[in-house]
Amino acid sequence: MCSCGTLVILEQSDAGINLLRSFDWNDGLFDVTWSENNEHVLVTCSGDGSLQIWDTTQPTGPLQIFKEHTQEVD
């Protein structure tokens, strides 16, 4: 059993729904919230006890990772 998570960013247009970007993470991603100040930035929480800050304009990995918890964050 894989404990991996994938953050999938979709874009809706007149032509339909398209994959904009996807990011892999080493554990399950439980929640996501978008920044109120920047439409390209979001935060996820995961089963490894970390919070990740992502920028959807960047092709790889999170901008920053906060590992403050010893158990899953949800």
N, CA, C, O and CB atoms as a CASP TS submission, in Angstrom:
PFRMAT TS
TARGET T0000
AUTHOR 0000-0000-0000
METHOD Language model
MODEL 1
PARENT N/A
ATOM      1  N   MET     1       0.836  -1.172   0.000  1.00  0.00           N
ATOM      2  CA  MET     1       0.000   0.000   0.000  1.00  0.00           C
ATOM      3  C   MET     1       0.886   1.243   0.000  1.00  0.00           C
ATOM      4  O   MET     1       1.801   1.364   0.814  1.00  0.00           O
ATOM      5  CB  MET     1      -0.954  -0.006   1.210  1.00  0.00           C
ATOM      6  N   CYS     2       0.610   2.142  -0.901  1.00  0.00           N
ATOM      7  CA  CYS     2       1.383   3.377  -1.023  1.00  0.00           C
ATOM      8  C   CYS     2       0.770   4.467  -0.155  1.00  0.00           C
ATOM      9  O   CYS     2      -0.444   4.671  -0.171  1.00  0.00           O
ATOM     10  CB  CYS     2       1.451   3.836  -2.494  1.00  0.00           C
ATOM     11  N   SER     3       1.599   5.155   0.592  1.00  0.00           N
ATOM     12  CA  SER     3       1.129   6.263   1.421  1.00  0.00           C
ATOM     13  C   SER     3       1.460   7.589   0.747  1.00  0.00           C
ATOM     14  O   SER     3       1.832   8.555   1.412  1.00  0.00           O
ATOM     15  CB  SER     3       1.758   6.200   2.833  1.00  0.00           C
ATOM     16  N   CYS     4       1.327   7.628  -0.553  1.00  0.00           N
ATOM     17  CA  CYS     4       1.687   8.814  -1.311  1.00  0.00           C
ATOM     18  C   CYS     4       0.457   9.671  -1.579  1.00  0.00           C
ATOM     19  O   CYS     4      -0.670   9.179  -1.631  1.00  0.00           O
ATOM     20  CB  CYS     4       2.362   8.424  -2.627  1.00  0.00           C
ATOM     21  N   GLY     5       0.704  10.957  -1.745  1.00  0.00           N
ATOM     22  CA  GLY     5      -0.363  11.879  -2.086  1.00  0.00           C
ATOM     23  C   GLY     5       0.008  12.649  -3.334  1.00  0.00           C
ATOM     24  O   GLY     5       1.184  12.891  -3.605  1.00  0.00           O
ATOM     25  N   THR     6      -0.992  13.026  -4.079  1.00  0.00           N
ATOM     26  CA  THR     6      -0.785  13.840  -5.266  1.00  0.00           C
ATOM     27  C   THR     6      -1.707  15.034  -5.192  1.00  0.00           C
ATOM     28  O   THR     6      -2.916  14.892  -5.010  1.00  0.00           O
ATOM     29  CB  THR     6      -1.029  13.028  -6.562  1.00  0.00           C
ATOM     30  N   LEU     7      -1.130  16.206  -5.335  1.00  0.00           N
ATOM     31  CA  LEU     7      -1.884  17.442  -5.411  1.00  0.00           C
ATOM     32  C   LEU     7      -2.137  17.714  -6.880  1.00  0.00           C
ATOM     33  O   LEU     7      -1.192  17.900  -7.647  1.00  0.00           O
ATOM     34  CB  LEU     7      -1.131  18.631  -4.722  1.00  0.00           C
ATOM     35  N   VAL     8      -3.397  17.739  -7.282  1.00  0.00           N
ATOM     36  CA  VAL     8      -3.774  17.935  -8.679  1.00  0.00           C
ATOM     37  C   VAL     8      -4.448  19.294  -8.803  1.00  0.00           C
ATOM     38  O   VAL     8      -5.426  19.574  -8.110  1.00  0.00           O
ATOM     39  CB  VAL     8      -4.715  16.792  -9.184  1.00  0.00           C
ATOM     40  N   ILE     9      -3.921  20.140  -9.692  1.00  0.00           N
ATOM     41  CA  ILE     9      -4.480  21.462  -9.941  1.00  0.00           C
ATOM     42  C   ILE     9      -5.169  21.416 -11.293  1.00  0.00           C
ATOM     43  O   ILE     9      -4.540  21.159 -12.319  1.00  0.00           O
ATOM     44  CB  ILE     9      -3.376  22.578  -9.899  1.00  0.00           C
ATOM     45  N   LEU    10      -6.471  21.668 -11.278  1.00  0.00           N
ATOM     46  CA  LEU    10      -7.263  21.648 -12.502  1.00  0.00           C
ATOM     47  C   LEU    10      -7.656  23.068 -12.883  1.00  0.00           C
ATOM     48  O   LEU    10      -7.774  23.950 -12.033  1.00  0.00           O
ATOM     49  CB  LEU    10      -8.518  20.764 -12.332  1.00  0.00           C
ATOM     50  N   GLU    11      -7.856  23.267 -14.187  1.00  0.00           N
ATOM     51  CA  GLU    11      -8.266  24.574 -14.687  1.00  0.00           C
ATOM     52  C   GLU    11      -9.528  24.387 -15.527  1.00  0.00           C
ATOM     53  O   GLU    11      -9.582  23.523 -16.403  1.00  0.00           O
ATOM     54  CB  GLU    11      -7.121  25.250 -15.522  1.00  0.00           C
ATOM     55  N   GLN    12     -10.527  25.197 -15.251  1.00  0.00           N
ATOM     56  CA  GLN    12     -11.774  25.120 -16.010  1.00  0.00           C
ATOM     57  C   GLN    12     -11.797  26.225 -17.052  1.00  0.00           C
ATOM     58  O   GLN    12     -11.512  27.385 -16.757  1.00  0.00           O
ATOM     59  CB  GLN    12     -13.005  25.226 -15.076  1.00  0.00           C
ATOM     60  N   SER    13     -12.142  25.844 -18.277  1.00  0.00           N
ATOM     61  CA  SER    13     -12.257  26.803 -19.370  1.00  0.00           C
ATOM     62  C   SER    13     -13.498  26.465 -20.179  1.00  0.00           C
ATOM     63  O   SER    13     -14.214  25.518 -19.851  1.00  0.00           O
ATOM     64  CB  SER    13     -10.984  26.796 -20.270  1.00  0.00           C
ATOM     65  N   ASP    14     -13.752  27.213 -21.210  1.00  0.00           N
ATOM     66  CA  ASP    14     -14.892  26.931 -22.088  1.00  0.00           C
ATOM     67  C   ASP    14     -14.762  25.569 -22.754  1.00  0.00           C
ATOM     68  O   ASP    14     -15.766  24.945 -23.096  1.00  0.00           O
ATOM     69  CB  ASP    14     -15.022  28.016 -23.151  1.00  0.00           C
ATOM     70  N   ALA    15     -13.542  25.112 -22.937  1.00  0.00           N
ATOM     71  CA  ALA    15     -13.288  23.816 -23.573  1.00  0.00           C
ATOM     72  C   ALA    15     -13.445  22.645 -22.610  1.00  0.00           C
ATOM     73  O   ALA    15     -13.458  21.491 -23.039  1.00  0.00           O
ATOM     74  CB  ALA    15     -11.899  23.797 -24.162  1.00  0.00           C
ATOM     75  N   GLY    16     -13.565  22.930 -21.311  1.00  0.00           N
ATOM     76  CA  GLY    16     -13.710  21.866 -20.328  1.00  0.00           C
ATOM     77  C   GLY    16     -12.741  22.016 -19.178  1.00  0.00           C
ATOM     78  O   GLY    16     -12.254  23.112 -18.903  1.00  0.00           O
ATOM     79  N   ILE    17     -12.461  20.908 -18.503  1.00  0.00           N
ATOM     80  CA  ILE    17     -11.549  20.899 -17.363  1.00  0.00           C
ATOM     81  C   ILE    17     -10.245  20.243 -17.793  1.00  0.00           C
ATOM     82  O   ILE    17     -10.234  19.140 -18.339  1.00  0.00           O
ATOM     83  CB  ILE    17     -12.174  20.154 -16.142  1.00  0.00           C
ATOM     84  N   ASN    18      -9.145  20.947 -17.535  1.00  0.00           N
ATOM     85  CA  ASN    18      -7.833  20.466 -17.956  1.00  0.00           C
ATOM     86  C   ASN    18      -6.885  20.403 -16.767  1.00  0.00           C
ATOM     87  O   ASN    18      -7.016  21.161 -15.805  1.00  0.00           O
ATOM     88  CB  ASN    18      -7.252  21.368 -19.055  1.00  0.00           C
ATOM     89  N   LEU    19      -5.931  19.485 -16.853  1.00  0.00           N
ATOM     90  CA  LEU    19      -4.895  19.379 -15.845  1.00  0.00           C
ATOM     91  C   LEU    19      -3.926  20.535 -16.037  1.00  0.00           C
ATOM     92  O   LEU    19      -3.313  20.665 -17.096  1.00  0.00           O
ATOM     93  CB  LEU    19      -4.164  18.009 -15.927  1.00  0.00           C
ATOM     94  N   LEU    20      -3.785  21.372 -15.019  1.00  0.00           N
ATOM     95  CA  LEU    20      -2.853  22.484 -15.064  1.00  0.00           C
ATOM     96  C   LEU    20      -1.477  22.049 -14.564  1.00  0.00           C
ATOM     97  O   LEU    20      -0.458  22.336 -15.192  1.00  0.00           O
ATOM     98  CB  LEU    20      -3.379  23.659 -14.232  1.00  0.00           C
ATOM     99  N   ARG    21      -1.459  21.346 -13.418  1.00  0.00           N
ATOM    100  CA  ARG    21      -0.204  20.889 -12.832  1.00  0.00           C
ATOM    101  C   ARG    21      -0.514  19.827 -11.784  1.00  0.00           C
ATOM    102  O   ARG    21      -1.611  19.813 -11.225  1.00  0.00           O
ATOM    103  CB  ARG    21       0.592  22.076 -12.207  1.00  0.00           C
ATOM    104  N   SER    22       0.425  18.952 -11.516  1.00  0.00           N
ATOM    105  CA  SER    22       0.280  18.002 -10.414  1.00  0.00           C
ATOM    106  C   SER    22       1.615  17.888  -9.687  1.00  0.00           C
ATOM    107  O   SER    22       2.685  17.998 -10.285  1.00  0.00           O
ATOM    108  CB  SER    22      -0.195  16.606 -10.930  1.00  0.00           C
ATOM    109  N   PHE    23       1.519  17.663  -8.372  1.00  0.00           N
ATOM    110  CA  PHE    23       2.689  17.556  -7.517  1.00  0.00           C
ATOM    111  C   PHE    23       2.547  16.288  -6.678  1.00  0.00           C
ATOM    112  O   PHE    23       1.466  16.008  -6.159  1.00  0.00           O
ATOM    113  CB  PHE    23       2.852  18.823  -6.612  1.00  0.00           C
ATOM    114  N   ASP    24       3.608  15.534  -6.544  1.00  0.00           N
ATOM    115  CA  ASP    24       3.606  14.332  -5.712  1.00  0.00           C
ATOM    116  C   ASP    24       4.176  14.655  -4.342  1.00  0.00           C
ATOM    117  O   ASP    24       5.081  15.478  -4.210  1.00  0.00           O
ATOM    118  CB  ASP    24       4.413  13.198  -6.380  1.00  0.00           C
ATOM    119  N   TRP    25       3.634  13.995  -3.324  1.00  0.00           N
ATOM    120  CA  TRP    25       4.127  14.133  -1.956  1.00  0.00           C
ATOM    121  C   TRP    25       4.300  12.743  -1.379  1.00  0.00           C
ATOM    122  O   TRP    25       3.644  11.804  -1.830  1.00  0.00           O
ATOM    123  CB  TRP    25       3.158  14.992  -1.077  1.00  0.00           C
ATOM    124  N   ASN    26       5.176  12.590  -0.383  1.00  0.00           N
ATOM    125  CA  ASN    26       5.529  11.272   0.151  1.00  0.00           C
ATOM    126  C   ASN    26       4.510  10.692   1.123  1.00  0.00           C
ATOM    127  O   ASN    26       4.708   9.584   1.623  1.00  0.00           O
ATOM    128  CB  ASN    26       6.847  11.354   0.832  1.00  0.00           C
ATOM    129  N   ASP    27       3.419  11.412   1.406  1.00  0.00           N
ATOM    130  CA  ASP    27       2.392  10.913   2.314  1.00  0.00           C
ATOM    131  C   ASP    27       1.044  11.474   1.855  1.00  0.00           C
ATOM    132  O   ASP    27       0.993  12.352   0.994  1.00  0.00           O
ATOM    133  CB  ASP    27       2.701  11.314   3.806  1.00  0.00           C
ATOM    134  N   GLY    28      -0.032  10.971   2.427  1.00  0.00           N
ATOM    135  CA  GLY    28      -1.355  11.432   2.044  1.00  0.00           C
ATOM    136  C   GLY    28      -1.557  12.917   2.326  1.00  0.00           C
ATOM    137  O   GLY    28      -1.124  13.419   3.363  1.00  0.00           O
ATOM    138  N   LEU    29      -2.206  13.610   1.414  1.00  0.00           N
ATOM    139  CA  LEU    29      -2.565  15.017   1.590  1.00  0.00           C
ATOM    140  C   LEU    29      -4.031  15.067   2.004  1.00  0.00           C
ATOM    141  O   LEU    29      -4.891  14.513   1.320  1.00  0.00           O
ATOM    142  CB  LEU    29      -2.310  15.852   0.276  1.00  0.00           C
ATOM    143  N   PHE    30      -4.317  15.735   3.127  1.00  0.00           N
ATOM    144  CA  PHE    30      -5.655  15.689   3.700  1.00  0.00           C
ATOM    145  C   PHE    30      -6.497  16.927   3.463  1.00  0.00           C
ATOM    146  O   PHE    30      -7.725  16.841   3.429  1.00  0.00           O
ATOM    147  CB  PHE    30      -5.553  15.459   5.141  1.00  0.00           C
ATOM    148  N   ASP    31      -5.871  18.055   3.303  1.00  0.00           N
ATOM    149  CA  ASP    31      -6.648  19.287   3.164  1.00  0.00           C
ATOM    150  C   ASP    31      -5.848  20.278   2.346  1.00  0.00           C
ATOM    151  O   ASP    31      -4.623  20.190   2.261  1.00  0.00           O
ATOM    152  CB  ASP    31      -7.015  19.885   4.551  1.00  0.00           C
ATOM    153  N   VAL    32      -6.550  21.219   1.747  1.00  0.00           N
ATOM    154  CA  VAL    32      -5.907  22.268   0.960  1.00  0.00           C
ATOM    155  C   VAL    32      -6.672  23.564   1.171  1.00  0.00           C
ATOM    156  O   VAL    32      -7.897  23.560   1.296  1.00  0.00           O
ATOM    157  CB  VAL    32      -5.850  21.891  -0.554  1.00  0.00           C
ATOM    158  N   THR    33      -5.949  24.664   1.207  1.00  0.00           N
ATOM    159  CA  THR    33      -6.578  25.974   1.274  1.00  0.00           C
ATOM    160  C   THR    33      -5.788  26.930   0.395  1.00  0.00           C
ATOM    161  O   THR    33      -4.557  26.910   0.379  1.00  0.00           O
ATOM    162  CB  THR    33      -6.654  26.494   2.741  1.00  0.00           C
ATOM    163  N   TRP    34      -6.510  27.757  -0.328  1.00  0.00           N
ATOM    164  CA  TRP    34      -5.888  28.725  -1.229  1.00  0.00           C
ATOM    165  C   TRP    34      -5.586  30.009  -0.477  1.00  0.00           C
ATOM    166  O   TRP    34      -6.310  30.381   0.447  1.00  0.00           O
ATOM    167  CB  TRP    34      -6.796  29.012  -2.443  1.00  0.00           C
ATOM    168  N   SER    35      -4.521  30.681  -0.873  1.00  0.00           N
ATOM    169  CA  SER    35      -4.153  31.973  -0.307  1.00  0.00           C
ATOM    170  C   SER    35      -5.193  33.022  -0.694  1.00  0.00           C
ATOM    171  O   SER    35      -5.690  33.027  -1.820  1.00  0.00           O
ATOM    172  CB  SER    35      -2.746  32.401  -0.785  1.00  0.00           C
ATOM    173  N   GLU    36      -5.512  33.892   0.231  1.00  0.00           N
ATOM    174  CA  GLU    36      -6.413  35.001  -0.066  1.00  0.00           C
ATOM    175  C   GLU    36      -5.674  36.130  -0.771  1.00  0.00           C
ATOM    176  O   GLU    36      -6.304  37.019  -1.342  1.00  0.00           O
ATOM    177  CB  GLU    36      -7.064  35.519   1.218  1.00  0.00           C
ATOM    178  N   ASN    37      -4.328  36.103  -0.736  1.00  0.00           N
ATOM    179  CA  ASN    37      -3.522  37.184  -1.295  1.00  0.00           C
ATOM    180  C   ASN    37      -2.880  36.862  -2.641  1.00  0.00           C
ATOM    181  O   ASN    37      -2.462  37.768  -3.363  1.00  0.00           O
ATOM    182  CB  ASN    37      -2.458  37.549  -0.330  1.00  0.00           C
ATOM    183  N   ASN    38      -2.801  35.580  -2.981  1.00  0.00           N
ATOM    184  CA  ASN    38      -2.135  35.184  -4.217  1.00  0.00           C
ATOM    185  C   ASN    38      -2.852  33.965  -4.789  1.00  0.00           C
ATOM    186  O   ASN    38      -2.890  32.912  -4.153  1.00  0.00           O
ATOM    187  CB  ASN    38      -0.622  34.880  -3.972  1.00  0.00           C
ATOM    188  N   GLU    39      -3.409  34.101  -5.963  1.00  0.00           N
ATOM    189  CA  GLU    39      -4.217  33.023  -6.553  1.00  0.00           C
ATOM    190  C   GLU    39      -3.412  31.793  -6.946  1.00  0.00           C
ATOM    191  O   GLU    39      -3.990  30.758  -7.277  1.00  0.00           O
ATOM    192  CB  GLU    39      -4.936  33.538  -7.761  1.00  0.00           C
ATOM    193  N   HIS    40      -2.089  31.889  -6.913  1.00  0.00           N
ATOM    194  CA  HIS    40      -1.235  30.768  -7.291  1.00  0.00           C
ATOM    195  C   HIS    40      -0.659  30.009  -6.104  1.00  0.00           C
ATOM    196  O   HIS    40       0.028  29.004  -6.287  1.00  0.00           O
ATOM    197  CB  HIS    40      -0.118  31.260  -8.147  1.00  0.00           C
ATOM    198  N   VAL    41      -0.929  30.473  -4.896  1.00  0.00           N
ATOM    199  CA  VAL    41      -0.334  29.871  -3.704  1.00  0.00           C
ATOM    200  C   VAL    41      -1.393  29.136  -2.886  1.00  0.00           C
ATOM    201  O   VAL    41      -2.500  29.637  -2.685  1.00  0.00           O
ATOM    202  CB  VAL    41       0.354  30.946  -2.844  1.00  0.00           C
ATOM    203  N   LEU    42      -1.036  27.945  -2.420  1.00  0.00           N
ATOM    204  CA  LEU    42      -1.931  27.166  -1.575  1.00  0.00           C
ATOM    205  C   LEU    42      -1.135  26.422  -0.526  1.00  0.00           C
ATOM    206  O   LEU    42       0.082  26.274  -0.638  1.00  0.00           O
ATOM    207  CB  LEU    42      -2.760  26.186  -2.412  1.00  0.00           C
ATOM    208  N   VAL    43      -1.845  25.948   0.510  1.00  0.00           N
ATOM    209  CA  VAL    43      -1.225  25.197   1.600  1.00  0.00           C
ATOM    210  C   VAL    43      -1.929  23.858   1.720  1.00  0.00           C
ATOM    211  O   VAL    43      -3.156  23.782   1.654  1.00  0.00           O
ATOM    212  CB  VAL    43      -1.291  25.986   2.947  1.00  0.00           C
ATOM    213  N   THR    44      -1.147  22.803   1.897  1.00  0.00           N
ATOM    214  CA  THR    44      -1.706  21.482   2.152  1.00  0.00           C
ATOM    215  C   THR    44      -1.179  20.967   3.488  1.00  0.00           C
ATOM    216  O   THR    44      -0.138  21.412   3.972  1.00  0.00           O
ATOM    217  CB  THR    44      -1.357  20.497   1.001  1.00  0.00           C
ATOM    218  N   CYS    45      -1.914  20.021   4.076  1.00  0.00           N
ATOM    219  CA  CYS    45      -1.447  19.336   5.280  1.00  0.00           C
ATOM    220  C   CYS    45      -1.422  17.848   4.978  1.00  0.00           C
ATOM    221  O   CYS    45      -2.176  17.364   4.133  1.00  0.00           O
ATOM    222  CB  CYS    45      -2.360  19.653   6.523  1.00  0.00           C
ATOM    223  N   SER    46      -0.553  17.125   5.671  1.00  0.00           N
ATOM    224  CA  SER    46      -0.364  15.730   5.285  1.00  0.00           C
ATOM    225  C   SER    46      -0.171  14.789   6.468  1.00  0.00           C
ATOM    226  O   SER    46      -0.046  15.205   7.620  1.00  0.00           O
ATOM    227  CB  SER    46       0.813  15.621   4.373  1.00  0.00           C
ATOM    228  N   GLY    47      -0.152  13.518   6.134  1.00  0.00           N
ATOM    229  CA  GLY    47      -0.030  12.458   7.121  1.00  0.00           C
ATOM    230  C   GLY    47       1.322  12.372   7.781  1.00  0.00           C
ATOM    231  O   GLY    47       1.457  11.708   8.808  1.00  0.00           O
ATOM    232  N   ASP    48       2.329  13.021   7.227  1.00  0.00           N
ATOM    233  CA  ASP    48       3.652  12.989   7.845  1.00  0.00           C
ATOM    234  C   ASP    48       3.845  14.101   8.874  1.00  0.00           C
ATOM    235  O   ASP    48       4.948  14.284   9.389  1.00  0.00           O
ATOM    236  CB  ASP    48       4.719  13.092   6.780  1.00  0.00           C
ATOM    237  N   GLY    49       2.775  14.846   9.175  1.00  0.00           N
ATOM    238  CA  GLY    49       2.834  15.891  10.190  1.00  0.00           C
ATOM    239  C   GLY    49       3.312  17.235   9.680  1.00  0.00           C
ATOM    240  O   GLY    49       3.621  18.126  10.472  1.00  0.00           O
ATOM    241  N   SER    50       3.376  17.393   8.368  1.00  0.00           N
ATOM    242  CA  SER    50       3.892  18.641   7.823  1.00  0.00           C
ATOM    243  C   SER    50       2.809  19.443   7.100  1.00  0.00           C
ATOM    244  O   SER    50       1.772  18.920   6.694  1.00  0.00           O
ATOM    245  CB  SER    50       5.042  18.354   6.874  1.00  0.00           C
ATOM    246  N   LEU    51       3.100  20.736   6.959  1.00  0.00           N
ATOM    247  CA  LEU    51       2.323  21.644   6.120  1.00  0.00           C
ATOM    248  C   LEU    51       3.230  22.028   4.961  1.00  0.00           C
ATOM    249  O   LEU    51       4.427  22.244   5.150  1.00  0.00           O
ATOM    250  CB  LEU    51       1.817  22.922   6.924  1.00  0.00           C
ATOM    251  N   GLN    52       2.664  22.113   3.762  1.00  0.00           N
ATOM    252  CA  GLN    52       3.439  22.462   2.586  1.00  0.00           C
ATOM    253  C   GLN    52       2.826  23.705   1.935  1.00  0.00           C
ATOM    254  O   GLN    52       1.606  23.813   1.808  1.00  0.00           O
ATOM    255  CB  GLN    52       3.491  21.273   1.584  1.00  0.00           C
ATOM    256  N   ILE    53       3.677  24.627   1.531  1.00  0.00           N
ATOM    257  CA  ILE    53       3.226  25.798   0.779  1.00  0.00           C
ATOM    258  C   ILE    53       3.654  25.590  -0.666  1.00  0.00           C
ATOM    259  O   ILE    53       4.834  25.393  -0.956  1.00  0.00           O
ATOM    260  CB  ILE    53       3.817  27.142   1.371  1.00  0.00           C
ATOM    261  N   TRP    54       2.679  25.636  -1.570  1.00  0.00           N
ATOM    262  CA  TRP    54       2.907  25.375  -2.993  1.00  0.00           C
ATOM    263  C   TRP    54       2.620  26.632  -3.807  1.00  0.00           C
ATOM    264  O   TRP    54       1.775  27.448  -3.437  1.00  0.00           O
ATOM    265  CB  TRP    54       2.025  24.200  -3.484  1.00  0.00           C
ATOM    266  N   ASP    55       3.327  26.774  -4.907  1.00  0.00           N
ATOM    267  CA  ASP    55       3.050  27.818  -5.888  1.00  0.00           C
ATOM    268  C   ASP    55       2.759  27.113  -7.202  1.00  0.00           C
ATOM    269  O   ASP    55       3.631  26.440  -7.752  1.00  0.00           O
ATOM    270  CB  ASP    55       4.255  28.838  -6.026  1.00  0.00           C
ATOM    271  N   THR    56       1.546  27.260  -7.708  1.00  0.00           N
ATOM    272  CA  THR    56       1.134  26.526  -8.906  1.00  0.00           C
ATOM    273  C   THR    56       1.852  27.003 -10.164  1.00  0.00           C
ATOM    274  O   THR    56       1.752  26.354 -11.205  1.00  0.00           O
ATOM    275  CB  THR    56      -0.360  26.655  -9.098  1.00  0.00           C
ATOM    276  N   THR    57       2.573  28.119 -10.094  1.00  0.00           N
ATOM    277  CA  THR    57       3.354  28.575 -11.247  1.00  0.00           C
ATOM    278  C   THR    57       4.720  27.906 -11.296  1.00  0.00           C
ATOM    279  O   THR    57       5.409  27.988 -12.312  1.00  0.00           O
ATOM    280  CB  THR    57       3.522  30.091 -11.208  1.00  0.00           C
ATOM    281  N   GLN    58       5.120  27.248 -10.217  1.00  0.00           N
ATOM    282  CA  GLN    58       6.409  26.559 -10.149  1.00  0.00           C
ATOM    283  C   GLN    58       6.233  25.098 -10.552  1.00  0.00           C
ATOM    284  O   GLN    58       5.286  24.452 -10.103  1.00  0.00           O
ATOM    285  CB  GLN    58       7.017  26.662  -8.726  1.00  0.00           C
ATOM    286  N   PRO    59       7.109  24.572 -11.374  1.00  0.00           N
ATOM    287  CA  PRO    59       6.928  23.204 -11.877  1.00  0.00           C
ATOM    288  C   PRO    59       7.249  22.092 -10.883  1.00  0.00           C
ATOM    289  O   PRO    59       6.818  20.956 -11.078  1.00  0.00           O
ATOM    290  CB  PRO    59       7.769  23.016 -13.073  1.00  0.00           C
ATOM    291  N   THR    60       7.999  22.395  -9.818  1.00  0.00           N
ATOM    292  CA  THR    60       8.382  21.318  -8.903  1.00  0.00           C
ATOM    293  C   THR    60       8.212  21.730  -7.451  1.00  0.00           C
ATOM    294  O   THR    60       8.302  22.904  -7.093  1.00  0.00           O
ATOM    295  CB  THR    60       9.822  20.897  -9.154  1.00  0.00           C
ATOM    296  N   GLY    61       7.965  20.723  -6.634  1.00  0.00           N
ATOM    297  CA  GLY    61       7.970  20.806  -5.181  1.00  0.00           C
ATOM    298  C   GLY    61       7.378  22.016  -4.497  1.00  0.00           C
ATOM    299  O   GLY    61       7.094  23.032  -5.131  1.00  0.00           O
ATOM    300  N   PRO    62       7.198  21.895  -3.199  1.00  0.00           N
ATOM    301  CA  PRO    62       6.665  23.006  -2.425  1.00  0.00           C
ATOM    302  C   PRO    62       7.701  24.121  -2.241  1.00  0.00           C
ATOM    303  O   PRO    62       8.908  23.880  -2.278  1.00  0.00           O
ATOM    304  CB  PRO    62       6.185  22.510  -1.068  1.00  0.00           C
ATOM    305  N   LEU    63       7.205  25.334  -2.043  1.00  0.00           N
ATOM    306  CA  LEU    63       8.081  26.473  -1.756  1.00  0.00           C
ATOM    307  C   LEU    63       8.711  26.339  -0.379  1.00  0.00           C
ATOM    308  O   LEU    63       9.880  26.664  -0.170  1.00  0.00           O
ATOM    309  CB  LEU    63       7.302  27.790  -1.850  1.00  0.00           C
ATOM    310  N   GLN    64       7.894  25.846   0.561  1.00  0.00           N
ATOM    311  CA  GLN    64       8.359  25.712   1.936  1.00  0.00           C
ATOM    312  C   GLN    64       7.608  24.573   2.614  1.00  0.00           C
ATOM    313  O   GLN    64       6.455  24.291   2.289  1.00  0.00           O
ATOM    314  CB  GLN    64       8.169  27.038   2.718  1.00  0.00           C
ATOM    315  N   ILE    65       8.278  23.924   3.560  1.00  0.00           N
ATOM    316  CA  ILE    65       7.695  22.823   4.319  1.00  0.00           C
ATOM    317  C   ILE    65       7.859  23.141   5.800  1.00  0.00           C
ATOM    318  O   ILE    65       8.949  23.488   6.258  1.00  0.00           O
ATOM    319  CB  ILE    65       8.366  21.451   3.951  1.00  0.00           C
ATOM    320  N   PHE    66       6.769  23.019   6.537  1.00  0.00           N
ATOM    321  CA  PHE    66       6.800  23.213   7.986  1.00  0.00           C
ATOM    322  C   PHE    66       6.534  21.881   8.654  1.00  0.00           C
ATOM    323  O   PHE    66       5.445  21.325   8.515  1.00  0.00           O
ATOM    324  CB  PHE    66       5.762  24.281   8.442  1.00  0.00           C
ATOM    325  N   LYS    67       7.502  21.366   9.369  1.00  0.00           N
ATOM    326  CA  LYS    67       7.378  20.065  10.046  1.00  0.00           C
ATOM    327  C   LYS    67       7.394  20.319  11.539  1.00  0.00           C
ATOM    328  O   LYS    67       8.441  20.233  12.181  1.00  0.00           O
ATOM    329  CB  LYS    67       8.531  19.073   9.629  1.00  0.00           C
ATOM    330  N   GLU    68       6.229  20.632  12.093  1.00  0.00           N
ATOM    331  CA  GLU    68       6.103  20.975  13.512  1.00  0.00           C
ATOM    332  C   GLU    68       5.330  19.914  14.299  1.00  0.00           C
ATOM    333  O   GLU    68       5.383  19.890  15.529  1.00  0.00           O
ATOM    334  CB  GLU    68       5.415  22.324  13.660  1.00  0.00           C
ATOM    335  N   HIS    69       4.620  19.046  13.599  1.00  0.00           N
ATOM    336  CA  HIS    69       3.777  18.056  14.255  1.00  0.00           C
ATOM    337  C   HIS    69       4.438  16.681  14.207  1.00  0.00           C
ATOM    338  O   HIS    69       5.195  16.380  13.284  1.00  0.00           O
ATOM    339  CB  HIS    69       2.388  18.008  13.596  1.00  0.00           C
ATOM    340  N   THR    70       4.151  15.856  15.198  1.00  0.00           N
ATOM    341  CA  THR    70       4.695  14.505  15.219  1.00  0.00           C
ATOM    342  C   THR    70       3.705  13.488  14.649  1.00  0.00           C
ATOM    343  O   THR    70       4.062  12.334  14.410  1.00  0.00           O
ATOM    344  CB  THR    70       5.078  14.118  16.640  1.00  0.00           C
ATOM    345  N   GLN    71       2.464  13.920  14.434  1.00  0.00           N
ATOM    346  CA  GLN    71       1.445  13.049  13.847  1.00  0.00           C
ATOM    347  C   GLN    71       0.783  13.791  12.702  1.00  0.00           C
ATOM    348  O   GLN    71       1.073  14.959  12.445  1.00  0.00           O
ATOM    349  CB  GLN    71       0.389  12.607  14.908  1.00  0.00           C
ATOM    350  N   GLU    72      -0.117  13.085  12.014  1.00  0.00           N
ATOM    351  CA  GLU    72      -0.773  13.668  10.846  1.00  0.00           C
ATOM    352  C   GLU    72      -1.490  14.985  11.174  1.00  0.00           C
ATOM    353  O   GLU    72      -1.981  15.198  12.282  1.00  0.00           O
ATOM    354  CB  GLU    72      -1.765  12.674  10.264  1.00  0.00           C
ATOM    355  N   VAL    73      -1.528  15.838  10.179  1.00  0.00           N
ATOM    356  CA  VAL    73      -2.220  17.119  10.274  1.00  0.00           C
ATOM    357  C   VAL    73      -3.436  17.017   9.383  1.00  0.00           C
ATOM    358  O   VAL    73      -3.322  16.668   8.208  1.00  0.00           O
ATOM    359  CB  VAL    73      -1.295  18.328   9.861  1.00  0.00           C
ATOM    360  N   ASP    74      -4.616  17.323   9.938  1.00  0.00           N
ATOM    361  CA  ASP    74      -5.830  17.293   9.094  1.00  0.00           C
ATOM    362  C   ASP    74      -6.785  18.395   9.463  1.00  0.00           C
ATOM    363  O   ASP    74      -7.851  18.517   8.858  1.00  0.00           O
ATOM    364  CB  ASP    74      -6.538  15.949   9.212  1.00  0.00           C
TER
END
